[in-house]
Amino acid sequence: MSRSSSGFVAGLTAAAVAAIGFLAYQASASVPEDLGKRPEKSPGASAPRSPEEKADPTAVPARSGAGERVVYSLAEDRVWLVEASGKPRITFKVTPGTVDPAPGTYAVTSRSGSVTGTDGVPIEHVVRFTSVDGITVGFSAAVDNSTPKPDPSKKTGGIRESRAHGNAMWEFATISKKVVVVP
């Protein structure tokens, strides 16, 4: 190669590198700041809430159906016992087990006055509505009124509530009562 050819190639290479650098700068300047960052919550993981619900966190979640039903929010660890009119009879916080049911509509399938929970704790007013991979999921109250966080190494489907709330659930959630699980 002659000296003028190599100079020409070097000039073209420098121009190409400069053009690529300029285009890369333009592209990076127009990228949104949050691109590539992990969202704090996955989009769509929870149902959008109306302005009224944000003002009142105890309001029955939108899109939880109609009529008399039990509504259980996975994100809020909260239960509503909803009258036929759509008004909540009572709402309360719960402590979920390690196995969550999928969002959807279920029905109470069985009830027990008192048994021993899968965690070995004596429980009462057990209201079951589904199972996940062979693990029964339902509401219950510990006889000693405790609601500790479950052992994450064990698969438990018990959604613990206080004894007073367990009594309210027991009276309300009879066999075939609708249970709606929302995200």
Phi, psi and omega per residue, in radians:
M1 nan 2.492 3.133
S2 -1.474 2.875 -3.097
R3 -1.069 -0.630 -3.110
S4 -1.271 -0.573 3.117
S5 -1.187 -0.747 -3.131
S6 -1.190 -0.588 3.079
G7 -1.158 -0.679 3.127
F8 -1.149 -0.774 3.130
V9 -1.127 -0.730 3.121
A10 -1.097 -0.684 3.112
G11 -1.134 -0.769 3.114
L12 -1.115 -0.711 3.132
T13 -1.111 -0.775 3.133
A14 -1.091 -0.714 3.132
A15 -1.145 -0.717 3.134
A16 -1.127 -0.783 3.130
V17 -1.085 -0.730 3.119
A18 -1.119 -0.736 3.139
A19 -1.135 -0.755 3.119
I20 -1.115 -0.739 3.107
G21 -1.066 -0.750 3.127
F22 -1.126 -0.774 3.124
L23 -1.130 -0.671 3.106
A24 -1.125 -0.715 3.102
Y25 -1.089 -0.802 3.128
Q26 -1.044 -0.746 -3.127
A27 -1.135 -0.760 -3.109
S28 -1.220 -0.507 3.141
A29 -1.245 -0.405 -3.103
S30 -1.762 0.078 3.138
V31 -1.383 2.321 3.083
P32 -1.046 2.541 -3.096
E33 -1.036 -0.564 -3.062
D34 -1.590 0.065 3.125
L35 -1.135 2.240 3.121
G36 1.565 -0.204 3.088
K37 -1.483 2.560 3.116
R38 -1.314 2.298 3.088
P39 -1.192 2.612 3.114
E40 -1.110 -0.692 3.062
K41 -2.244 2.492 3.127
S42 -1.209 2.439 -3.129
P43 -1.061 2.416 3.111
G44 1.396 0.041 -3.123
A45 -1.260 -0.378 3.069
S46 -2.326 2.579 -3.131
A47 -1.167 2.432 3.099
P48 -1.102 2.480 -3.109
R49 -1.864 2.555 -3.138
S50 -1.337 2.829 3.125
P51 -1.010 -0.602 3.132
E52 -1.102 -0.685 -3.113
E53 -1.182 -0.632 3.121
K54 -1.151 -0.579 3.120
A55 -1.248 -0.521 -3.119
D56 -2.275 1.669 -3.087
P57 -1.125 -0.217 3.118
T58 -1.590 -0.004 3.121
A59 -1.147 2.526 3.118
V60 -1.075 2.297 -3.115
P61 -1.044 2.441 3.040
A62 -1.082 2.712 3.108
R63 1.079 0.539 3.091
S64 -1.816 0.248 3.097
G65 1.651 -2.908 -3.114
A66 -2.401 2.866 3.094
G67 1.430 -3.040 -3.120
E68 -1.219 2.252 -3.063
R69 -2.935 2.835 2.953
V70 -1.755 2.281 3.087
V71 -2.017 2.266 3.136
Y72 -2.153 2.088 3.125
S73 -1.701 2.063 3.123
L74 -1.149 -0.709 -3.081
A75 -1.251 -0.598 -3.065
E76 -1.713 -0.123 -3.052
D77 0.847 0.897 -3.080
R78 -2.375 2.574 3.110
V79 -2.138 2.492 3.007
W80 -2.138 2.327 2.967
L81 -1.758 1.903 -2.949
V82 -1.819 2.249 3.102
E83 -1.257 2.908 3.118
A84 -1.007 -0.524 -3.134
S85 -1.256 -0.214 -3.086
G86 1.669 -0.090 3.128
K87 -1.527 2.445 3.116
P88 -1.269 2.318 3.025
R89 -1.290 -0.739 -3.135
I90 -2.784 2.664 3.007
T91 -2.395 2.579 -3.101
F92 -2.781 2.731 3.090
K93 -1.396 2.623 3.109
V94 -2.308 2.913 3.049
T95 -2.019 1.906 -3.083
P96 -1.309 2.792 3.014
G97 -1.331 -2.860 -3.125
T98 -1.596 -0.162 -3.139
V99 -2.000 2.098 3.134
D100 -1.760 2.495 3.005
P101 -1.329 2.736 3.068
A102 -1.270 2.595 3.046
P103 -0.988 2.467 -3.136
G104 2.753 -3.027 -3.119
T105 -1.901 2.290 -3.109
Y106 -2.254 -3.091 3.023
A107 -2.441 2.611 3.089
V108 -1.099 2.175 -3.082
T109 -1.816 -0.504 3.117
S110 -2.782 2.819 3.139
R111 -2.483 2.611 3.062
S112 -2.420 2.392 3.131
G113 -1.159 -0.813 3.101
S114 -2.750 2.374 3.135
V115 -2.640 -3.108 3.006
T116 -1.786 2.272 -3.130
G117 -1.223 2.907 3.131
T118 -1.104 -0.284 3.098
D119 -1.635 0.082 3.103
G120 1.527 0.008 -3.107
V121 -1.572 2.333 3.052
P122 -1.128 2.238 -3.103
I123 -2.255 2.839 3.117
E124 -2.400 2.917 3.102
H125 0.892 0.971 -3.120
V126 -1.455 2.184 3.136
V127 -2.159 1.847 -3.060
R128 -1.699 2.512 -3.137
F129 -2.394 -0.166 3.078
T130 -2.926 3.121 2.983
S131 -2.463 2.636 -3.140
V132 -2.231 2.030 -3.137
D133 0.874 0.762 3.099
G134 1.436 -0.028 3.110
I135 -1.701 2.096 3.136
T136 -1.265 2.389 -3.130
V137 -2.038 2.281 3.113
G138 -3.003 3.039 -3.134
F139 -1.626 2.541 3.105
S140 -2.817 2.867 3.088
A141 -2.185 2.342 3.068
A142 -1.248 2.401 -3.137
V143 -1.035 -0.584 3.126
D144 -1.465 0.116 3.093
N145 1.173 0.284 3.136
S146 -1.482 2.673 3.052
T147 -2.413 1.000 -3.111
P148 -1.236 2.742 3.035
K149 -1.115 2.409 -3.119
P150 -1.269 2.751 3.081
D151 -1.194 2.020 -3.079
P152 -1.123 -0.256 -3.135
S153 -1.474 -0.131 -3.134
K154 -1.972 2.523 3.101
K155 -1.579 1.937 3.131
T156 -2.256 2.465 -3.129
G157 -1.933 0.113 -3.122
G158 -1.316 2.216 3.071
I159 -1.791 1.814 -2.989
R160 -1.467 2.445 3.084
E161 -2.330 2.898 3.096
S162 -1.170 2.883 3.130
R163 -1.102 -0.684 3.125
A164 -1.102 -0.757 3.116
H165 -1.238 -0.564 3.054
G166 -1.082 -0.683 3.076
N167 -1.103 -0.774 3.136
A168 -1.097 -0.744 3.117
M169 -1.094 -0.782 -3.106
W170 -1.014 -0.765 3.141
E171 -1.208 -0.607 -3.030
F172 -1.516 -0.801 -2.961
A173 -1.619 1.391 3.111
T174 -1.473 3.012 -3.126
I175 -0.946 2.367 -3.140
S176 1.343 -0.013 3.095
K177 -1.091 2.426 -3.130
K178 -1.228 2.358 3.058
V179 -2.159 2.116 -3.137
V180 -1.937 2.141 3.098
V181 -1.778 2.162 3.106
V182 -1.967 2.676 -3.126
P183 -0.994 nan nan
